[in-house]
Structure formats: C-alpha cells, structure tokens
Amino acid sequence: MSTSIRSFRQLIARISNSKHRHVLRQFNLAQRATGRPQSVVKLAQALGLDVDMVDLDRGQSGFLKPDTFAESGYCIVVNRHDGIRRRRFTVLHEIMHFLLHTDLDDPLAEGSARDLSERQFYTADQLAQEKEANQSAAVLLFGEGVLSAAMSHFQGDTRKVADSFGVSETVVKKGVQHRL
C-alpha cells in the first residue's frame, strides 16, 4: 500500500535514482525561478519517457505503458482531446506512477506498468496508487510553500494561480485543501 506524500522532501526521499531526483529538483526550481509553467513533456523526456498524444475514449486521460524503444522502457499515452491543462497534469500524474509504482529493473515485468486502459474499476491498491500519483504530482508543482506564496501573490485568485502553473483551478483548489 502506498503512503501519503505531503512535501517535496518526502517525494525526493521516495525516489532512489539520483538522476531522477536531480531532474525533479531542476523542474521544481525552474518553476519557482521563472514563475512560468515548465514543460512537462521535457520533464518526461529528461526521465527517459516518451510521450504520445493519441485518440482515447472520453473520460480516459492517459496511462503509462511499457515501450521497448523508450530510454526508460516506458511511454506516457495522453488523450489528445483533453485540454492542455488536463494533458499537463496527466503527464505529471503518469510520471509519478513511473517513479513510484513501477519496477524499474524490469519494465516489462507483469503488472509493473500502470496501463489500466482496459479496466473499468480499480482495486483498493490501485486506487491508493492513483491518489498517491495525484498528490505527488501536486507536490512536485506546489511543494515547499510554492502554492502558498502564489496564493498570496495573486491575493487568493485561484484562476490566476492556475494560469501561472498551467493547470486547472481544480488542481489548485485540491492543493490548497491539502495545504501544500
């Protein structure tokens, strides 16, 4: 069962690969330094993940799947019909599955990828991993007081905060709710 990740420090502590930790730190720092949304596709590529935008069924945002041609052995598949903010968060969510929920020693191991595209219902463990991937993606964006600072800077205007991070207001509100 997965554990709750509430801070960037906790997230980094869960990542065993030093290259991956470095890439996440660079992404997090660049967001703070520039105040502009960073490319999540470049983040995925820096971690060795390919990103493909494809036609998926309505309501299916994306998934992580084994890919023997990707540097990491995995590819993130994203629904091209979702809005840009939804696609951005989907990529971050799937990156977290890659970092936290896969057996990186054997990318083609049974059950190692989070490709749930053929399933309609989650088991309790899968649901816990889904929540952890969402929480961890939010921590990567908003951790260590970044969200609080943005909320203060924009005087609580969640729309402006969402714009500055390139995500939906819903993601911002959930981050505020979890006190990130």
TORMAR-535746 format. One record per residue: x, y, z negated of N, C-alpha, C in turn. Coordinates in steps of 0.05 Angstrom, whole numbers. Layout:
BEGIN
NODE,X,Y,Z,X,Y,Z,X,Y,Z .
...
//
This chain:
BEGIN
NODE,17,-24,0,0,0,0,18,25,0 .
NODE,10,46,14,26,70,16,22,88,-8 .
NODE,41,106,-12,40,124,-35,35,152,-24 .
NODE,25,170,-41,19,197,-33,44,214,-31 .
NODE,47,227,-9,70,245,-4,59,274,-6 .
NODE,68,288,-26,58,315,-31,78,338,-25 .
NODE,104,330,-20,124,351,-16,143,342,6 .
NODE,156,362,18,175,356,39,198,339,27 .
NODE,206,344,3,227,329,-10,219,299,-13 .
NODE,193,294,-20,184,266,-22,183,253,6 .
NODE,176,268,26,176,258,53,204,250,62 .
NODE,223,268,58,250,262,66,261,238,51 .
NODE,254,236,26,263,213,9,253,186,20 .
NODE,231,186,34,220,161,45,233,153,71 .
NODE,247,172,84,260,166,109,288,156,105 .
NODE,294,132,113,320,120,108,341,128,129 .
NODE,333,134,153,351,141,175,360,170,172 .
NODE,386,174,169,397,201,165,392,219,189 .
NODE,393,208,214,388,224,238,359,234,237 .
NODE,340,216,230,312,224,228,308,246,207 .
NODE,321,243,184,318,264,163,328,290,174 .
NODE,351,290,187,362,315,198,343,328,218 .
NODE,332,312,236,313,322,256,289,335,243 .
NODE,278,322,222,255,333,208,262,359,194 .
NODE,285,360,182,294,385,169,296,408,189 .
NODE,308,402,212,311,423,232,284,433,242 .
NODE,265,415,246,238,423,254,225,441,233 .
NODE,227,432,208,215,447,186,227,474,183 .
NODE,254,476,184,268,501,181,262,520,204 .
NODE,261,509,229,256,526,252,228,539,250 .
NODE,209,524,240,182,535,237,183,559,217 .
NODE,197,555,195,199,577,175,214,600,186 .
NODE,236,595,201,253,617,210,240,634,232 .
NODE,226,620,250,214,635,273,186,644,268 .
NODE,171,631,250,143,637,246,126,630,269 .
NODE,137,614,287,121,605,311,120,574,311 .
NODE,98,564,323,96,535,325,120,523,340 .
NODE,130,501,330,152,487,343,141,465,361 .
NODE,156,458,381,147,437,400,147,410,386 .
NODE,123,397,384,122,371,372,131,349,392 .
NODE,129,355,418,140,336,437,170,335,436 .
NODE,183,358,433,212,358,429,220,344,403 .
NODE,204,348,383,209,333,357,208,303,362 .
NODE,187,294,375,184,266,381,208,256,398 .
NODE,215,271,418,238,262,435,264,261,420 .
NODE,268,280,401,292,280,385,293,255,367 .
NODE,270,244,360,268,220,344,269,194,362 .
NODE,271,198,388,273,176,406,246,165,416 .
NODE,225,180,412,198,172,420,191,185,446 .
NODE,179,170,464,167,182,488,139,191,481 .
NODE,128,210,495,101,220,491,87,219,518 .
NODE,64,205,520,49,203,544,21,213,539 .
NODE,11,231,557,-16,240,556,-32,224,576 .
NODE,-53,211,566,-69,194,583,-99,198,578 .
NODE,-115,186,595,-144,186,590,-151,165,570 .
NODE,-162,174,547,-171,156,526,-201,160,522 .
NODE,-214,141,509,-242,144,503,-247,168,485 .
NODE,-270,179,487,-278,202,470,-276,193,441 .
NODE,-264,210,424,-261,204,396,-235,190,389 .
NODE,-221,181,409,-195,168,404,-173,188,411 .
NODE,-158,197,391,-139,219,395,-112,208,405 .
NODE,-104,185,396,-78,174,404,-70,151,387 .
NODE,-46,140,394,-35,118,379,-6,114,385 .
NODE,7,99,369,36,92,372,36,64,384 .
NODE,53,59,404,54,32,416,83,25,422 .
NODE,89,0,421,116,-9,429,122,-2,458 .
NODE,146,7,464,154,14,491,184,7,494 .
NODE,190,-14,509,218,-23,511,236,-3,525 .
NODE,224,16,539,240,36,554,246,61,538 .
NODE,232,66,516,237,89,499,262,83,482 .
NODE,277,104,476,301,101,460,295,87,433 .
NODE,273,94,420,266,83,394,252,57,396 .
NODE,242,50,420,226,26,423,196,32,421 .
NODE,189,58,418,161,66,414,153,89,432 .
NODE,128,91,438,116,113,453,91,123,438 .
NODE,87,149,439,63,161,428,44,166,452 .
NODE,20,155,450,0,159,471,-20,179,460 .
NODE,-26,200,475,-43,222,466,-66,226,487 .
NODE,-90,231,477,-113,236,494,-110,263,508 .
NODE,-107,263,534,-104,288,549,-128,306,548 .
NODE,-151,295,541,-176,311,540,-180,327,514 .
NODE,-164,320,493,-165,335,468,-152,363,472 .
NODE,-160,382,456,-149,408,457,-119,407,448 .
NODE,-105,428,455,-76,429,448,-71,426,418 .
NODE,-87,438,402,-83,437,373,-87,408,363 .
NODE,-107,395,373,-112,367,366,-89,349,375 .
NODE,-80,354,400,-57,338,410,-32,342,394 .
NODE,-27,367,386,-3,373,370,-4,357,343 .
NODE,-27,358,330,-29,344,304,-28,313,309 .
NODE,-40,304,330,-39,275,336,-10,266,340 .
NODE,6,282,354,35,274,357,48,274,330 .
NODE,44,294,313,56,294,286,46,269,270 .
NODE,21,263,271,9,240,257,23,214,266 .
NODE,26,211,292,38,186,302,68,185,296 .
NODE,81,208,295,109,209,286,111,198,258 .
NODE,93,206,241,93,196,213,89,166,212 .
NODE,71,155,229,68,126,230,95,113,238 .
NODE,108,125,257,134,114,266,154,114,243 .
NODE,156,136,229,176,139,208,169,124,183 .
NODE,143,121,176,135,110,150,124,81,152 .
NODE,113,74,175,97,49,176,106,29,197 .
NODE,130,32,207,139,12,227,164,-1,216 .
NODE,169,-25,226,194,-40,221,213,-31,243 .
NODE,230,-11,237,247,0,258,269,-19,267 .
NODE,273,-41,253,293,-61,261,283,-77,285 .
NODE,257,-81,287,246,-97,309,221,-84,319 .
NODE,223,-65,339,200,-50,348,178,-68,360 .
NODE,184,-92,368,164,-109,380,154,-130,360 .
NODE,160,-127,335,151,-146,314,121,-145,312 .
NODE,109,-168,307,80,-169,305,69,-150,284 .
NODE,50,-133,292,37,-115,273,54,-91,265 .
NODE,77,-87,278,95,-65,269,86,-38,279 .
NODE,73,-37,302,64,-11,313,36,-5,304 .
NODE,29,20,304,3,29,295,-17,31,318 .
NODE,-14,14,338,-32,14,360,-59,2,352 .
NODE,-77,18,344,-104,9,335,-125,15,357 .
NODE,-115,18,382,-133,26,403,-155,6,409 .
NODE,-152,-18,402,-172,-39,408,-190,-44,384 .
NODE,-185,-31,361,-200,-37,337,-219,-14,331 .
NODE,-242,-22,320,-262,-1,313,-261,6,284 .
NODE,-252,-13,267,-253,-9,239,-225,-13,227 .
NODE,-219,2,206,-193,-1,192,-196,-19,168 .
NODE,-175,-34,162,-174,-48,136,-167,-27,115 .
NODE,-168,-34,90,-162,-15,68,-133,-6,71 .
NODE,-114,-24,77,-86,-16,80,-83,2,104 .
NODE,-96,-3,126,-94,14,150,-106,42,144 .
NODE,-128,43,129,-140,68,122,-121,84,104 .
NODE,-107,71,85,-88,85,68,-65,95,85 .
NODE,-56,80,105,-34,90,122,-43,113,139 .
NODE,-68,112,148,-79,135,164,-79,161,147 .
NODE,-88,158,123,-88,182,105,-60,191,99 .
NODE,-42,172,95,-14,180,89,-1,193,114 .
NODE,-7,184,138,3,197,162,-7,225,165 .
NODE,-33,229,159,-44,257,160,-31,275,139 .
NODE,-29,265,115,-17,280,93,12,287,99 .
NODE,27,268,109,55,272,114,59,291,137 .
NODE,42,290,157,44,310,179,39,338,169 .
NODE,19,341,151,14,367,139,37,376,122 .
NODE,49,358,107,73,365,91,96,374,109 .
NODE,100,361,131,121,370,150,116,398,159 .
NODE,91,405,165,85,432,174,85,452,151 .
NODE,73,445,128,66,465,108,82,462,82 .
NODE,99,442,79,111,436,53,129,458,42 .
NODE,135,455,17,153,473,2,143,502,2 .
NODE,117,506,0,106,533,-4,102,548,22 .
NODE,107,536,45,104,549,71,75,557,75 .
NODE,57,539,69,28,546,73,19,568,54 .
NODE,28,567,30,20,588,10,31,615,20 .
NODE,55,615,30,67,640,40,51,651,64 .
NODE,44,633,82,28,641,106,1,651,98 .
NODE,-12,637,79,-38,646,69,-37,674,57 .
NODE,-15,679,42,-11,705,30,-6,726,52 .
NODE,11,719,70,19,738,92,-6,746,109 .
NODE,-23,726,114,-47,731,131,-72,737,114 .
NODE,-68,743,88,-89,750,70,-112,730,69 .
NODE,-105,704,70,-125,683,68,-140,677,93 .
NODE,-133,690,115,-147,686,141,-137,659,153 .
NODE,-153,638,149,-144,611,158,-141,610,188 .
NODE,-156,626,203,-154,626,232,-126,635,241 .
NODE,-117,657,229,-90,668,235,-68,649,226 .
NODE,-72,636,203,-52,616,194,-52,593,214 .
NODE,-75,583,222,-76,561,241,-62,569,267 .
NODE,-67,593,276,-53,602,301,-23,602,298 .
NODE,-14,611,274,16,612,271,29,585,270 .
NODE,14,564,263,25,537,262,16,520,286 .
NODE,-2,531,303,-11,516,326,-28,492,320 .
NODE,-43,494,298,-61,472,290,-89,483,286 .
NODE,-108,465,280,-136,474,276,-139,486,248 .
NODE,-160,501,245,-167,512,218,-173,489,199 .
NODE,-184,468,209,-190,444,191,-164,434,179 .
NODE,-143,432,194,-117,423,183,-107,442,162 .
NODE,-110,468,166,-101,488,147,-118,486,122 .
NODE,-144,483,125,-162,481,101,-156,456,85 .
NODE,-150,434,98,-143,410,84,-116,413,69 .
NODE,-98,428,82,-72,434,69,-76,451,44 .
NODE,-93,470,46,-99,487,23,-112,470,1 .
NODE,-131,453,9,-145,436,-10,-125,418,-25 .
NODE,-104,408,-11,-84,391,-24,-62,407,-37 .
NODE,-64,433,-37,-45,451,-49,-16,447,-39 .
NODE,-14,447,-12,12,444,0,26,471,1 .
//
